[in-house]
Amino acid sequence: MTVDQTNSNVLQNPGSVKSGERQMSFRLLVVIAALGGLLFGYDTGVISGALLFIRTEFDLSPTMQGVVAGIALVGAALGAAFAGSLSDRFGRRLVLLVTGIVFVVGAVVAAIASTTATLLAGRVIVGIGIGFASMLTPLYLAEVAPAENRGALVSLNQLAITCGILVSYLVGYVFAQGGQWRWMLGLGALPGAILAGGMLVLPETPRWLAGHGRLEDAEAVLHQLRGGVHDVAAELSELRTDLRREGRLVSWRELLSPVVRGPLVVGVGLAIFQQITGINTVIYFAPVIFQAAGISSASSAILATAGVGVVNVAMTVVAIRLIDKVGRRALLMSGLIGMAVCLVLLGLGFALESSSASLGWLTALSLAAYVGFFAIGLGPVFWLLISEIFPLYVRGRGMGVATIANWGSNLLVTVTFLELIVVLGRPVTFFFYAALTGIAYVFTWLQVPETNGRSLEAIEADLHRSTP
């Protein structure tokens, strides 16, 4: 019997599989789905190390180096633009499978590139995969997770992203010894292949199945995911209620309807604030900050930057443990306060570093703390919230719009960062990011709802009741 036949039998007869085996299947599902986040992080971070050698081999000007580094963001915005509508039409599972294939193709094309044009093409393809994965991984996890554990399970996506970034730093350090940038880029094909293969045997989400009139399949998948000891009747009833209200495919104009407008403001607002508060520019600037702190060699600075990646991973683990206990809003607002304080300290460190060597360490420690506060708040909570707040019938498209806003803001900040440094200077630039973080706190206080411990259908029902 093949794996596909076994999976089909489970869906047709969920009582035929023991509860412990179903639970193991669910853990495997989460691990495989979270590979999308790992690929997101790896392919975002790996270019920083590879570019040190690519610029020499292809004789790239500073402008072209920026294009090589940033063009993946264009691909990510393009991928996010189509991921929502494709997943609404063809299913979360199938589009995630295609995402894995896209990562494999992009990684191989970039790794074997003999011309700048081919390298750019590979990076665009990888970027499209990043755009798909950044939206679909949290969406898939949110739609298969039980309400009481949804925050932790969806936040595993952010943990996977941070692990991917850390792995890219370590891979860059290992292959930097021989200048082997092709291996740095090409290794991204391995998790891509595992993601594509894994999605061949994993189920579609119950909510997508129910939304397309396949209630028997939705019930079977719920039994498979929850185990035989759990009664899925209540969850299935909520799905049916949701279907009676809006079980249909809709046009993009529905995103402007009154019931969707509020979630859209929250999703797009948090998407923009996640980027304009400076996280990626701070990460890009980490080696320079560590050199200012007295770490002179480039390899040591890269290794120290990997230390920041460790902080990122560790604090994401903390967020996963807390997010279903203290709630989304509390983590988001406390993280924003910490980020703002650290950005002010970074600005002060740059303003005063010439007068004392210890102030260089202040900037380094502030950087690590800033990343830590991002990792417990705005990092994971944004991706979780946009998977929760949109009604089922526009969830894919709503998340797609928010993800496009996220990648577009990322590109804007990346392009303008060096200009801000030239025009405003380093201290004022970081003070500016601190001010934007303060605005993000006010936005969160006024606009962002608490969704902790509530089913997606209950959240949607509240949105309907609160709409004039």
Residue pairs with C-beta under 8 A, 6 or more apart in sequence:
1 9
3 200
3 201
4 200
4 201
7 201
7 203
9 16
10 16
10 17
10 25
10 220
10 224
11 203
11 217
11 220
11 221
11 224
12 220
14 22
14 220
14 223
14 224
14 228
15 223
15 228
17 25
17 224
17 228
18 228
19 227
19 228
19 229
22 223
22 224
22 225
22 226
22 227
22 228
23 227
25 224
25 225
26 144
26 224
26 225
26 227
28 198
28 202
29 144
29 202
29 203
29 225
30 141
30 153
30 156
32 194
32 195
32 198
32 199
32 202
33 96
33 137
33 140
33 141
33 144
33 198
33 199
33 202
34 137
34 141
34 156
34 157
34 159
34 160
35 100
35 160
35 191
35 194
35 195
35 198
36 96
36 99
36 100
36 132
36 133
36 134
36 136
36 137
36 140
36 157
36 160
36 195
37 133
37 137
37 156
37 157
37 158
37 159
37 160
37 161
37 164
38 160
38 161
38 163
38 164
38 167
38 191
39 100
39 103
39 129
39 130
39 133
39 164
39 188
39 191
39 192
39 195
40 130
40 133
40 134
40 137
40 160
40 161
40 164
41 160
41 161
41 162
41 163
41 164
41 165
41 166
41 167
41 168
42 164
42 165
42 167
42 168
42 171
42 187
42 188
42 191
43 72
43 103
43 106
43 107
43 126
43 127
43 129
43 130
43 164
43 168
43 188
44 72
44 130
44 161
44 164
44 165
44 168
45 164
45 165
45 166
45 168
45 169
45 172
45 309
46 168
46 171
46 172
46 184
46 185
46 188
47 68
47 69
47 72
47 123
47 185
48 69
48 168
48 172
48 284
49 168
49 169
49 171
49 172
49 173
49 175
49 176
49 181
49 184
49 302
50 172
50 181
50 184
50 185
51 65
51 68
51 69
51 181
52 176
52 181
52 298
53 176
53 179
53 180
53 181
54 60
54 65
54 68
54 119
54 181
55 65
55 68
57 181
58 64
58 115
58 116
58 119
60 68
60 116
64 116
66 414
66 415
67 120
68 116
68 119
68 120
68 123
69 414
70 411
70 414
70 415
71 120
71 123
71 124
71 127
72 123
72 124
72 126
72 127
72 130
73 127
73 407
73 410
73 411
73 414
74 124
74 127
74 411
75 123
75 124
75 125
75 126
75 127
75 128
75 129
75 130
75 131
76 127
76 128
76 130
76 131
76 134
76 407
76 410
77 131
77 404
77 407
77 408
77 411
78 124
78 127
78 128
78 131
79 102
79 127
79 128
79 129
79 130
79 131
79 132
80 131
80 132
80 134
80 135
80 400
80 403
80 404
80 406
80 407
81 131
81 400
81 404
82 400
83 95
83 131
83 132
83 135
83 136
83 396
83 400
83 403
84 135
84 396
84 397
84 398
84 399
84 400
84 401
84 403
85 252
85 396
85 397
85 400
86 95
86 396
87 95
87 135
87 136
87 139
87 208
87 396
88 249
88 394
88 395
88 396
88 397
89 249
91 204
91 205
91 208
92 136
92 139
92 140
92 143
92 204
92 205
92 208
92 396
93 140
93 199
93 202
93 203
93 204
93 205
94 199
94 204
95 132
95 136
96 132
96 133
96 136
96 137
96 140
96 195
96 199
97 195
97 196
97 199
97 200
98 132
98 196
99 129
99 132
99 133
99 136
99 195
99 196
100 192
100 193
100 194
100 195
100 196
100 197
100 198
100 199
101 192
101 196
102 125
102 126
102 128
102 129
102 132
102 192
103 126
103 129
103 133
103 188
103 189
103 191
103 192
103 195
104 189
104 192
104 193
104 196
105 125
106 122
106 123
106 124
106 125
106 126
106 127
106 128
106 129
106 188
107 122
107 126
107 185
107 186
107 187
107 188
107 189
107 192
108 122
108 186
108 189
109 118
109 121
109 122
109 125
110 118
110 119
110 122
110 123
110 125
110 126
110 185
110 186
111 122
111 182
111 183
111 185
111 186
111 189
112 118
112 182
112 186
113 119
113 121
113 122
122 185
126 188
129 192
131 403
131 407
134 383
134 403
134 406
134 407
135 396
135 399
135 400
135 403
137 157
137 160
138 154
138 157
138 383
138 384
138 386
138 387
138 399
139 387
139 395
139 396
139 399
140 205
141 150
141 153
141 154
141 156
141 157
141 387
142 150
142 153
142 154
142 384
142 387
142 388
142 456
143 205
143 206
143 207
143 208
143 387
143 395
143 456
144 203
144 205
144 206
144 221
144 225
145 153
145 154
146 226
146 235
147 453
147 454
147 455
147 456
147 458
148 324
148 453
149 324
150 324
150 384
150 388
150 456
151 323
151 324
151 328
151 384
151 452
152 320
152 321
152 323
152 324
154 380
154 383
154 384
154 387
155 316
155 319
155 320
155 323
155 380
155 383
155 384
156 320
157 380
157 383
158 316
158 319
158 375
158 379
158 380
158 383
158 384
159 313
159 316
159 317
159 320
159 380
161 379
162 309
162 312
162 313
162 316
162 375
162 379
163 313
165 283
165 309
165 312
166 306
166 309
166 310
166 312
166 313
168 184
169 302
169 305
169 306
169 309
170 306
171 183
171 184
171 187
172 184
172 302
173 299
173 302
173 303
173 306
175 181
175 183
175 184
176 299
176 302
203 221
203 224
203 225
204 217
204 221
205 221
206 218
206 219
206 221
206 222
206 225
206 235
206 239
207 218
207 239
207 392
207 395
207 456
209 215
209 217
209 218
209 221
210 218
210 236
210 239
210 240
210 242
210 243
210 247
211 242
211 243
211 247
211 392
211 393
213 247
215 236
215 239
215 240
215 243
218 236
218 239
219 232
219 236
222 232
222 235
222 236
223 232
226 232
226 235
235 455
238 455
238 457
238 458
239 457
241 457
241 461
242 392
242 457
242 460
245 464
246 391
246 392
246 393
247 393
248 393
249 393
250 393
250 394
252 397
254 260
254 393
254 394
254 397
255 261
255 264
255 394
255 397
255 398
255 401
256 264
258 467
258 468
259 391
259 463
259 464
259 467
260 390
260 391
260 394
260 398
262 463
262 466
262 467
263 389
263 390
263 391
263 398
263 463
264 390
264 398
264 401
264 402
265 447
266 385
266 389
266 447
266 448
266 449
267 385
267 386
267 389
267 390
267 398
267 399
267 401
267 402
267 405
268 401
268 402
268 405
269 443
269 447
270 378
270 381
270 382
270 385
270 386
270 402
270 440
270 443
270 444
270 448
271 382
271 386
271 402
271 403
271 405
271 406
271 409
272 405
272 406
272 409
273 378
273 436
273 437
273 439
273 440
273 443
274 378
274 379
274 382
274 406
274 409
275 406
275 409
275 410
275 412
275 413
276 409
276 412
276 413
276 433
276 436
277 336
277 339
277 343
277 374
277 378
277 433
277 436
277 437
277 440
278 343
278 413
278 430
278 433
278 436
278 437
279 371
279 374
279 378
279 379
280 410
280 413
280 414
281 413
281 414
281 417
281 433
282 346
282 367
282 370
282 371
282 433
283 308
283 371
284 414
284 417
286 301
286 304
286 305
286 308
286 367
287 298
287 301
287 302
287 304
287 305
288 301
289 346
289 363
289 364
289 367
290 300
290 301
290 304
290 305
290 364
291 301
292 353
292 360
292 363
292 364
293 360
293 361
293 363
293 364
294 357
294 360
294 361
295 301
295 304
304 364
307 368
308 367
308 368
308 371
311 368
311 371
311 372
311 375
312 371
312 372
312 374
312 375
312 379
313 375
314 372
314 375
315 371
315 372
315 373
315 375
315 376
316 375
316 376
316 379
316 380
318 375
318 376
319 331
319 375
319 376
319 377
319 379
319 380
319 381
320 380
322 331
322 376
323 331
323 380
323 381
323 384
323 452
324 452
324 453
327 450
327 452
328 381
328 384
328 385
328 448
328 450
328 451
328 452
329 444
329 448
329 449
329 450
331 376
331 377
331 381
332 377
332 378
332 381
332 444
332 448
333 377
333 441
333 444
333 445
334 373
334 376
334 377
335 373
335 374
335 375
335 376
335 377
335 378
335 379
335 381
336 373
336 377
336 378
336 437
336 438
336 440
336 441
336 444
337 373
337 441
338 369
338 370
338 372
338 373
338 377
339 370
339 373
339 374
339 377
339 378
339 437
340 434
340 437
340 438
340 441
342 366
342 367
342 369
342 370
342 373
343 366
343 370
343 430
343 431
343 433
343 434
343 437
344 430
344 431
344 434
345 362
345 363
345 366
346 363
346 366
346 367
346 370
346 430
347 426
347 427
347 428
347 429
347 430
347 431
347 434
348 359
348 362
348 427
349 359
349 360
349 362
349 363
349 366
350 363
350 425
350 426
350 427
350 430
351 426
351 427
352 359
353 359
353 360
353 363
378 440
382 406
385 448
385 451
386 398
386 399
386 402
386 403
387 395
387 399
388 451
388 456
388 459
389 398
389 449
389 451
389 459
389 463
390 398
390 399
391 398
391 460
391 463
392 456
392 457
392 460
417 429
420 429
420 432
421 429
424 432
449 459
449 462
451 459
